[in-house]
Amino acid sequence: MKRWVLMMVAGALMVTGCGSTPEKKINVQLMKSDPPMGCQMVGDVQAEGDDMNEAKQNLRLKADERGGNYVRLDALDISGGDAIAAGAAFRCLQPGTMMPSTSGSEK
């Protein structure tokens, strides 16, 4: 009987372990200040969470989905038990790279 119970517990642990997936690493900076010079806005973003940390993490996810890597946090509030975060997402190039021209006047 003990062997059967141990096998059931081991089987349950194996099944729950297989269902987990690794989290995607998000390279989105979240700041209260404006982005550095040369960044392009990709849109406004808003997200919710069970707490403020989760709302901010979800906001970074939304910015990443839009191609942003910088979020200016404009609002963070708790309403009705949920936390809400809002801001503007920007795409900023890495140091040492040039911003692509959008004027069409390249030579």
C-alpha positions, 0 to 999 in steps of 0.5 A: 500500500505504501509503495502504491501511494509513493508511486501516485505522489511521484506521478503527480509531481512529474505531471505538474513539473512537466506543465511549467514553462520558463518565463521569457526574459524581458529587456524593458526598462521601466522608469518615471522619467522621459526616455533618452534622446533619440527614442521613438514612441511606439504607443501607450500601454496599460496593464493590471495585476494583483499587486503593483509589482505584477502590474508593472511587470505586465506593463513591461510585457505589453511594451515588449509586445509592441517592440518597445524597450523603455517605458515611462511610467505615468500612473500606478494605482490600486482600484477595486483590489487590482493594481493598474499601471499605465505609461508610454512605450518607446523603442530606444537603440542601444548605445553606439548605434544610429537611429534609422532615418525616416525623412527619406533624404538619405544620400 
